[in-house]
């Protein structure tokens, strides 16, 4: 990453040629934001299991009122030709029914708030018969990855998208760019979004095969430090993987983590250990089922020193919340 201006440089624009003390420019990996898990989710009608017993406000409300800047969308293929967003066939209520609707809701909010820090939109391709058939084959037959890419291109403007090629710039690889040169400047990235494919293994490999080096792709991929496309990670256990998260952040990667899981009991027990660890180890986005208070539950998540904060691991010394700003 670019270093701060060397001490003792002469500022020709200062009276008397005084030494410049301009702070290091802020980059998009210098901040820490709030995210939501299954951002579209509405709890089922009637009795349900604990894992499904939470609801999120519409995406634009999350962005406006709770300052959520990282979203997660589960996308399903449908023979009628659209991509639908829901959890599974037993837990299907959603605050935005289709991928198009979800993107449209966020885009309208983004257009109304053009100074916001970049949104991170994680997209997880789903399929019906995961337990009994080969997932990659089913997704390929459905042309799922191609459809996701096409709908991003159709429903989110290219000029408001930060792509792997934008980040790579003149570097030989994406990994080299983020670890040796640095992510784009925060001020150049306002009002935009980054899309990340929430998949690993064969599904991720199929996407990279379609876009070698992620050339021409609209989505980043995750969790493969051996690959030249490595840039973004999802490490959901900040208690057990805290040192690893901090190492990745220090090296220039962006990391998403989680503060809780409805079925794991953090919210019910008001257990803040996982939440606090996620922020402390430097995760760039910390995802939760509870971005605001809920009746009967004392637990919720907000960014320390936020609502959008300087990352405690990666931010330069001159970072302040005032410099970050956020447009609302």
RAHU-V275168 format. One record per pair of residues at least 24 apart in sequence whose C-alpha atoms are under 10 Angstrom apart, sorted by the first residue. I is the first residue (numbers start at 1). GAP is how many residues later the second one is. Records with the same first field share a line. If there is no record, write none. Layout:
I = GAP  GAP
//
This chain:
1 = 26  176  177  178  179  180  181  182  183  250  251
2 = 25  178  179  180  181
3 = 178  179  313
4 = 312  313  314
21 = 297
22 = 296
23 = 293  294  295  296
24 = 291  292  293  294  295
25 = 159  160  161  162  290  291  293  294  298
26 = 157  158  159  160  161  162  284  289  290  292  293  294  297  298
27 = 155  156  157  158  159  160  161  162  287  288  289  297
28 = 89  90  154  155  156  157  158  159  160  161  162  226  256  287  296
29 = 149  153  154  155  156  157  220  223  224  225  226  254  255  281  282  284  285  286
30 = 153  155  156  219  222  224  252  254  279  280  281  282  283  284  285  286  289  294
31 = 86  155  223  251  252  253  254  275  277  278  279  280  281  282  283  284  288  289  290  293
32 = 37  223  224  247  250  251  252  253  254  271  272  273  274  275  276  277  278  279  280  281  282  283
33 = 34  35  36  37  84  85  86  87  223  246  250  251  252  253  254  269  270  271  273  274  275  276  277  278
34 = 28  29  32  33  34  35  36  37  222  224  225  245  250  251  252  253  254  257  267  268  269  270  272  273  274  275
35 = 27  28  31  32  33  34  35  36  37  84  85  86  221  222  223  224  249  250  251  252  253  254  255  256  266  267  268
36 = 26  32  33  34  35  36  37  222  223  249  250  251  252  253  254  255  265
37 = 33  34  35  36  85  221  222  223  224  225  249  250  251  252  253  254
38 = 33  34  35  36  47  48  49  56  84  85  86  249  250  251
39 = 29  31  32  33  34  35  47  55  56  57  63  82  83  248  249  250
40 = 31  32  33  34  45  46  47  52  53  54  55  56  57  58  62
41 = 31  32  33  44  45  46  50  51  52  53  54  55  248
42 = 44  45  49  50  51  52  53  54
43 = 48  49  50  51
44 = 46  47  48  49  50
45 = 46  48
48 = 42  43
49 = 42  213  214
50 = 211  212  213  214  215
51 = 40  210  211  212  213  214
52 = 35  38  39  40  210  211
53 = 38  209  210  236
54 = 208  235  236  240
55 = 38  39  40  234  235  239
56 = 38  39  233  234  235  236
57 = 37  38  234  235
58 = 36  37  38  44  47  48
59 = 36  37  43  44  45  46  47  50
60 = 42  44  45  46  47  48  49  50
61 = 44  45  48
62 = 44  229  230
63 = 43  46  47  50  53  56  265
64 = 45  46  49  264
65 = 226  227  263
66 = 225  226  235  236  241
67 = 49  224  235  236  239  240  241  259  261
68 = 51  52  217  218  219  220  223  234  235  239  240
69 = 47  48  49  50  51  52  124  216  217  218  238  239
70 = 48  49  50  51  52  123  124  125  186  214  215  216  217
71 = 35  48  49  50  51  52  124  214  216
72 = 48  49  50  51  52  123  124  126  215
73 = 25  26  29  30  48  49  50  51  52  125
74 = 25  48  49  50  51  52  53  124
75 = 24  48  49  50  51  52  69  73
76 = 48  49  50  51  52  63  66  68  72
77 = 48  49  50  51  62  65  66  67  68  70  71
78 = 49  64  66
79 = 63
81 = 66
82 = 65  66  69
83 = 42  61  64  65  68
84 = 42
85 = 38  39  40  41
86 = 40
87 = 39
88 = 38  39  40
89 = 39
99 = 24  49  52  53  56
100 = 48  51  52  54  55  56
101 = 54
102 = 53
103 = 48  49  52  53
104 = 51  52
106 = 50  87
107 = 48  49  50  53  84  85  86
109 = 82
110 = 50  80  81  82  83  217
111 = 49  80  81
112 = 79  215  216
113 = 77  78  213  214  215
114 = 46  76  77  78  212  213  214
115 = 72  73  74  75  76  77  210  211  212  213
116 = 70  71  73  74  75  76  77  192  208  209  210  211  212
117 = 69  70  71  72  73  74  75  76  191  207  208  209  210
118 = 42  43  44  68  69  70  71  72  73  74  75  76  208
119 = 42  43  70  71  72  73  74  75  76
120 = 42  72  73  74  75  76  136  165
121 = 72  73  74  75  76  77  98
122 = 72  73  74  75  76  77  97  98  99  134
123 = 25  72  73  74  75  76  96
124 = 24  72  73  74  75
125 = 72  73  74  78
126 = 73
135 = 67  68
136 = 65  66  67  68  69  70
137 = 65  66
139 = 64  67
140 = 63  66
145 = 52  58  59  61  62  65
146 = 61  64
148 = 49  70  71
149 = 46  58  68  69  70
150 = 68
152 = 43  66  67
153 = 64  65
156 = 36  37
157 = 35  36
158 = 34  35  60
159 = 32  33  34
160 = 29  30  31  32  33  34
161 = 28  30  31  32  33  34  57  58
162 = 27  30  31  32  33  56  57  58
163 = 30  31  32  33  51  52  53  54  55  56  57
164 = 30  31  32  49  50  51  52  53  54  55  56  57  65  67
165 = 48  49  50  51  52  53  54  55
166 = 49  50  52
167 = 64
168 = 45  46  47  61  63
172 = 41  56
173 = 40  41  42  54  55  56  57
174 = 39  40  41  46  53  54  55  56  57
175 = 38  50  51  52  53  54  55  56  57  77  78
176 = 52  53  54  55  76
177 = 51  52  53  54  75
178 = 52  53  54  73  74  75  76
179 = 51  52  69  70  71  72  73  74
180 = 71  72
181 = 71
182 = 69  70  71
183 = 48  69  70  71
186 = 137  138
187 = 136  137  138
190 = 136  137
191 = 135  136
194 = 24  25  26
195 = 24  25  26
196 = 24  25  26  36  37
197 = 24  25  35
198 = 24  25  35  36
199 = 24  35
200 = 24
222 = 32  33  34
223 = 30  32
225 = 28
230 = 24
231 = 24
232 = 24
233 = 24  50  51
234 = 24  49  51
235 = 43  48
236 = 24  25  38  42  47  50  51
237 = 37  38  40  41
238 = 35  36  37  38  39  40  41  42  43  44  45  48
239 = 34  35  36  37  38  39  42
240 = 34  37
241 = 36  37  40
242 = 35  36  37  38  39  40  41
243 = 38  39
244 = 37
245 = 33  36  37  38  39
246 = 32  34  35  36  37  66  67  68
247 = 34  35  66
248 = 34  35
249 = 32  33  34  35  62  64  65
250 = 32  63  64  65
251 = 63
252 = 62
253 = 30  31  61
254 = 28  29  30  31  60
255 = 27  28  29  30  31
256 = 26  27  28  29  30  31
257 = 24  25  26  27  28  29  30  31
258 = 25  27  28  29  30  31
259 = 26  27  28  29  30  31  41  42
260 = 26  27  28  29  30  40  41
261 = 26  27  28  29
262 = 26  27  28
266 = 33  34
267 = 27  30  31  32  33  34
268 = 28  29  30  31
269 = 28  29  30
270 = 27  28  29  30
271 = 27  28  29
272 = 27  28  29
275 = 25  26  27  28
276 = 25  27  28
279 = 24  25  32  33  34
280 = 24  31  32  33
281 = 30  31  32
282 = 28  29  30  31  32  33
283 = 28  29  30  31
284 = 25  26  27  28  29  30
285 = 26
//
